Amino acid sequence: MLSGDDATAFPLFALGARGVISVVSNVAPKEMSAMWDAAAAGDWQKARELHYKLLPLGEGLFVEANPVPVKAALAMMGRLADELRPPLYPLAEQHRDKLRGTLRDLRLL
Protein backbone atom coordinates (compact mmCIF):
# COMPACT_ATOMS: atom_id res chain seq x y z
CA MET A 1 0.00 0.00 0.00
CA LEU A 2 1.13 3.55 -0.78
CA SER A 3 -0.01 6.86 0.63
CA GLY A 4 -1.39 9.10 -2.10
CA ASP A 5 -0.85 12.25 -0.07
CA ASP A 6 2.02 13.66 1.98
CA ALA A 7 -0.23 14.41 4.95
CA THR A 8 -1.21 10.75 5.28
CA ALA A 9 2.26 9.29 4.70
CA PHE A 10 3.27 8.93 8.35
CA PRO A 11 -0.07 7.54 9.57
CA LEU A 12 -0.11 5.03 6.73
CA PHE A 13 3.54 4.08 7.33
CA ALA A 14 2.44 3.24 10.88
CA LEU A 15 -0.22 0.95 9.39
CA GLY A 16 2.25 -0.80 7.09
CA ALA A 17 2.33 1.31 3.92
CA ARG A 18 5.55 1.02 1.95
CA GLY A 19 5.79 4.45 0.34
CA VAL A 20 4.12 7.67 -0.70
CA ILE A 21 3.30 9.46 -3.92
CA SER A 22 4.81 12.68 -2.68
CA VAL A 23 4.81 16.32 -3.70
CA VAL A 24 6.88 17.37 -0.68
CA SER A 25 9.68 15.08 -1.85
CA ASN A 26 10.28 17.37 -4.79
CA VAL A 27 11.18 20.19 -2.40
CA ALA A 28 12.50 18.36 0.67
CA PRO A 29 13.69 14.93 -0.53
CA LYS A 30 16.18 14.37 2.30
CA GLU A 31 13.60 15.07 4.97
CA MET A 32 10.91 12.86 3.42
CA SER A 33 13.45 10.09 2.90
CA ALA A 34 14.56 10.45 6.53
CA MET A 35 10.94 10.11 7.66
CA TRP A 36 10.55 6.87 5.71
CA ASP A 37 13.91 5.56 6.94
CA ALA A 38 12.93 6.29 10.55
CA ALA A 39 9.56 4.58 10.13
CA ALA A 40 11.13 1.58 8.42
CA ALA A 41 13.62 1.29 11.28
CA GLY A 42 10.83 1.46 13.85
CA ASP A 43 11.93 4.88 15.15
CA TRP A 44 8.38 6.19 15.36
CA GLN A 45 9.29 9.19 17.48
CA LYS A 46 11.74 10.50 14.87
CA ALA A 47 9.33 9.70 12.02
CA ARG A 48 6.51 11.52 13.84
CA GLU A 49 8.73 14.57 14.47
CA LEU A 50 9.66 14.75 10.78
CA HIS A 51 6.01 14.33 9.80
CA TYR A 52 4.94 17.30 11.91
CA LYS A 53 7.94 19.32 10.75
CA LEU A 54 6.97 18.77 7.08
CA LEU A 55 3.20 19.26 7.44
CA PRO A 56 3.33 23.07 6.93
CA LEU A 57 5.30 22.54 3.73
CA GLY A 58 2.76 20.01 2.50
CA GLU A 59 -0.02 22.47 3.19
CA GLY A 60 1.88 25.28 1.47
CA LEU A 61 2.45 23.21 -1.65
CA PHE A 62 -1.31 22.81 -2.12
CA VAL A 63 -2.55 26.38 -1.63
CA GLU A 64 -3.09 26.57 -5.38
CA ALA A 65 -3.25 24.07 -8.20
CA ASN A 66 -0.34 21.65 -8.38
CA PRO A 67 2.38 22.17 -9.72
CA VAL A 68 2.28 25.97 -9.35
CA PRO A 69 3.41 26.11 -5.66
CA VAL A 70 6.03 23.38 -6.14
CA LYS A 71 7.56 25.20 -9.09
CA ALA A 72 7.54 28.46 -7.10
CA ALA A 73 9.27 26.76 -4.15
CA LEU A 74 11.92 25.19 -6.39
CA ALA A 75 12.48 28.56 -8.08
CA MET A 76 12.94 30.21 -4.66
CA MET A 77 15.50 27.52 -3.87
CA GLY A 78 17.35 28.24 -7.13
CA ARG A 79 16.64 24.81 -8.57
CA LEU A 80 14.72 25.96 -11.66
CA ALA A 81 13.67 29.12 -13.46
CA ASP A 82 10.54 30.88 -12.21
CA GLU A 83 8.72 30.31 -15.49
CA LEU A 84 5.36 28.72 -16.24
CA ARG A 85 3.63 27.81 -19.48
CA PRO A 86 -0.07 28.32 -20.03
CA PRO A 87 -2.48 27.35 -18.66
CA LEU A 88 -0.45 27.67 -15.43
CA TYR A 89 -0.17 31.05 -13.75
CA PRO A 90 2.23 32.49 -11.14
CA LEU A 91 1.62 31.75 -7.48
CA ALA A 92 -0.36 34.55 -5.78
CA GLU A 93 1.91 36.91 -3.86
CA GLN A 94 0.33 36.20 -0.45
CA HIS A 95 0.92 32.49 -0.97
CA ARG A 96 4.44 33.13 -2.26
CA ASP A 97 5.34 35.05 0.92
CA LYS A 98 3.95 32.35 3.20
CA LEU A 99 5.67 29.58 1.23
CA ARG A 100 8.97 31.47 1.38
CA GLY A 101 8.58 31.71 5.18
CA THR A 102 7.89 27.98 5.44
CA LEU A 103 10.98 27.20 3.35
CA ARG A 104 13.05 29.45 5.62
CA ASP A 105 11.62 27.77 8.73
CA LEU A 106 12.71 24.40 7.33
CA ARG A 107 16.13 25.84 6.40
CA LEU A 108 15.54 25.04 2.75
CA LEU A 109 16.39 28.62 1.78
N, C-alpha and C positions, 0 to 999 in steps of 0.2 A: 504494500500500500504506500502511496505517496500523498503528501499534503499538496493541495493545489493552491495554497495561499501561505504567504510568509507568517501571518498572524497565527495560523493553526499548526505551524511546523513543530514547535516544541511540544504542545499537547499531544499531537499525533505520534511524535517520536516516543513519548512516554507510553503510548498504546501499542507500539511496535512498528510504526511506519519506518520505511527505509530511505526516505528522501523527500525532497520538496521541489516543486516547480516554482522557482524563486525569482522575484524581481529584485529584492534586496541584494541578492548575490551579485548582481551586476555592478552595484555600487560599493558593497562591503563584503567581498568574497572571503577574505580571511576570517572575518567575524562569524559569518554564517557557517563556514567550514569548521571553525572552532566549536560552534554550538553543536553541530552534528557529531564531531569527534568526542566532545564531552558526553553527549547522550549515549553514543555507542560504547563508551568506556564505563558507563554507569555513573558518571559524575553529574548527577541530576542538579545539584546545587549550582555548579558552574554553568551548565546548560540553561538553567532557569534564569540566572543572572544575565547571560548573553541574550536570551530571548527578550527580557524586559528592557535591556539596553537598546536593542534593535527595533523594538516596537514603534517608537516615534518615527524612525526612518521609514518603516513600512507604511505607516499612515501618511507620511509626507509624500511618498512616491505614488500615492493614489488620490491625491487631491484633485487631479484632473485626469483626463483620458490617458491611459498608458499608450505610448511610451514618452509622452511629453515631459513629465517630471523626471523620469530616469535620464533622459537626454540632457535636461537642464542640469541635473546633479553631476553627471559625468563631464559636462562642459565646465561647470564651476571647479571641478577637480583637475581640469586641464587634460582630460583624457580624450576629448573629441571637440570638434568645432561646434559652436552654438548656432547650428543651422538646422532648419526643418524644411521638409518639402510638403506642399499641399497634399492632403487636406489638413495636416497638422498645423498648429499655431503655437506661438511662444507661450510659455508658462506665465500666468498672471503675476504681476509684480508682488502682490501681497503673499502669494504662495512661494514665489522665488525667495523672498526675504526669510520666510519661516524655514524653508528647506535649507537655505544657506546656514541659518542658525543651528539647525539639527546636525548638519554636516560638521560644523565647528564643534558642537558638543561631543560628537563621536570622534573628534580629532582626524576627520577625513579631509579637512581643508587645512 
